Amino acid sequence: MGPVKLECGACGRVEPFEPGATVCGACGKPLLARYETDALDGGELRRAWAERRGTGMWRFRELLPLRADEAPVTLGEGDTPLIRTRELGPELDLDLRVKDETRNPTGSFKDRGLSAAVTRAALDGQPGFVVPSAGNAAAALAAFAARAGLPARVYLPADTPEGVRRRCRHYGAEVEEVDGLITDCGREAAAYARETGAFSVSTLHEPYRLEGKKTMMLEIVEALGWRAPDAIVYPTGGGTGLIGSWKVLGELVAAGVLEEAPTRMYAVQSDGCAPMVRAWQEGLEEAPEWEAASTVAYGLRVPRALGDFLILRAIRETGGGAIAVSDEAMRTAADELGSREGIDAAIEGGATLAAARALREAGELEAGETVVLFNTGSQLAY
Ligand SMILES: Cc1ncc(COP(=O)(O)O)c(C=O)c1O
């Protein structure tokens, strides 16, 4: 069990599955964990995973970075519900579901990625952690580092809501405020890592947050009776959950868990910070930095992403797309998820509903299709 190797998502260079993996040693792009999917039996996997249901995301350990004799750093993350909408689906003439990630230990989907990254790094003997974050990843790192008994430092933009800082300190993390955006936080976090030897779990700067995040899609196809949805709508910053969804569908088909996975992937961003949408519209393979990024959706205020080329490849190869919505539309839609469906949604979750509505109006989503919105975090975080 565990990956057999790591492969660069850009140049294809292969590296061994060994302690301390970060990015590709040749080109600096993200490394992707590769498993021996041919040796797995799809039917057996489905049975084993069903028997372990209710124990969280590590029940999918055959496709996670964990060797047979190792134990994860876990707080029970994962196994979140896929909620069928009561009013919004019929209104849009869709089988519209919400993957409700607010139920995770610190209230967001970031817990999955940080559980996986902290697990691997702690097992590999790293002394402590650092991360640049819009807020949710910082809280998640703080919690899982505490669980591992290791120190963590987080770098947040200075305008991050006070509640986020309080939550990080509650879990014992050191909080640093940076006058700037997440990209500026990234530079400071990287310098701190270089100076102190702390391990950086910045998005896609190590291979395993992606592995944790991909379990969202695993749970979705399982909840649909081992069927892939027609489309997903993902609020995209660094894009880890979208890339992870695309990656794991490939793995499930290769392992014989699914026969096919024709899911179209849609990335939604704010019109105040939409580098992926612009790159997609212009037919580019990478996304140039978005100048003067501004949006109240802190998780989507990511002007440049290391995995840009993977996000663009995922939406193109699956026949999906990228769409920008206004902050006002996101906010209204988040409140609709709350008031019409009883679902706690942060503004990023609202973005997915606003986008689904626009995609439906444009005829991108067809009547009757099964469409999953990623409700990535709780509005209580703000
Ligand atoms: C609530 C929320 N949604 C979406 C995102 C974007 O996630 P990703 O970086 O995987 O694209 C974030 C990231 O901070 C977030 O906190």
The ligand as an ORCA input file, in Angstrom:
! r2SCAN-3c Opt
* xyz 0 1
  C     -13.883     27.883      1.876
  C     -12.866     27.738      0.769
  N     -13.298     27.383     -0.448
  C     -12.442     27.233     -1.484
  C     -11.083     27.461     -1.349
  C     -10.180     27.251     -2.533
  O      -9.649     25.964     -2.467
  P      -8.503     25.435     -3.450
  O      -7.251     26.128     -3.016
  O      -8.460     23.982     -3.298
  O      -8.884     25.848     -4.821
  C     -10.580     27.815     -0.080
  C      -9.141     28.044      0.099
  O      -8.699     28.753      0.968
  C     -11.497     27.956      1.005
  O     -11.073     28.291      2.237
*
